[in-house]
């Protein structure tokens, strides 16, 4: 096998991506489909799931609120039945959570952010790890953290707390699951182009009393390359981590962010 072949995931991988009807998750699912993988996605938005399946009939999909343990169990069981097993779990589902002073954040909003961003990762791991242990040679877990998982993030404390926790989860699981030949890594996206980031910028602009354009420029000034990243940049890293070239990469928190210097 030549060097370039090592960069391609093997055909036929069985891949599960949570929160994948749009955004980063959708880009990752599409990238794996193009790499001849068998892909199952889930999302809380049933209409978005229907649209995704209409766009690509090869896609397997289910509807689930990832903060609901029973619903997670159901989609993982469905994925196992439809894919015949599992080689790659991509824990991608998450929400932005509230923006504001810590004393102004409603406890229900805090709880919802923790449930969706962090508890869901455990729910999927609990069900998927026994299946991954049956994989022949390619088992891998990729958890979506954030640049906010390595930097402090004022006014976004619920979100940042979950993303730091995900890094700790990944580093612990890499040690725990290494003897089972399962690799575990986190991807830390930076400022990602798209509607979600536009909403985050607008919310922070409102919280700090500046214009949306001024807030956007503030974000860009914090990035060494002075540009946002795309969902395809994140998908490319997921493909690399699932490829033979990444076979000795585990326990890592890998930033794809143009080097965000501070938040």
C-alpha positions, 0 to 999 in steps of 0.5 A: 500500500502506498503512502496516498492509499494510507490516507483513505479509509478502507471501503465498507466501514460502518459509521455512525454519526450523531446530530448529522442532518445538517452542519458538521455532522452532515459534512462528515456523513457525506465524506464517509459516503464518498469514501464508500462507507456504510453510514447511519445518522441520527438527528432530533429534526425528523424533517431534516432527516427525511431531506437527508435521506431523500438527498442520498438514498444510501444513507441509513437514518433515525430520529432521536433526542440525544439527551434521551437515553432510551431514544439513543438506545433505539437508534444504536440498535437500529444502526447495528441491525442495518449496518451489521455492526459498527467500526466508527462512532462519531459523537457529533451532536451538540447545541450552542447553549445560552449566552450571557452572564453566569448568574443570568443563565437559567438552570434549565438552559444549563441542564439542557446544554449538559444533557445534549452535549455531554450526557449524550456522548456517554449514552452513545458510548455505553451502547456502541463500545461493546459493538466496536469491540467486535470490529475486526481492525478499524474501531475508532471513536471521534468526539466533537469538542471545540476550541472552547474545549481548550480556551476559556469562553466568557458568556458561554460557560455551559458550552465551554464546560461540556467541551472541556469535559469531552476532552477529558472523556476522550483522554480517559477512554483512549487509555481504557479502550486501547487494549481493545484496539479502539482509538479515541480522539477529539476534534476541536473545530474553531470558528466554523462558517455557517448559520449556527456561528452567525447566531452565536456571533449575533447573540454575543454581540447583543450580550456585549452591546456591540454590532454584529459586524464588529463582533464578527471582526473581533472573532476573526482577529483572534484567529492566526489565519484570520479566517473561519474554517469550513465543515469540510475541513472538519470532515477531512480530519475525521476521514484522516483519523479513520484511515490507516494513516491515523492508526497510531493516533489516539488520546488526542484533542486535535484543533482544526481552527486556523489557530484560535489564539483566545476567545 
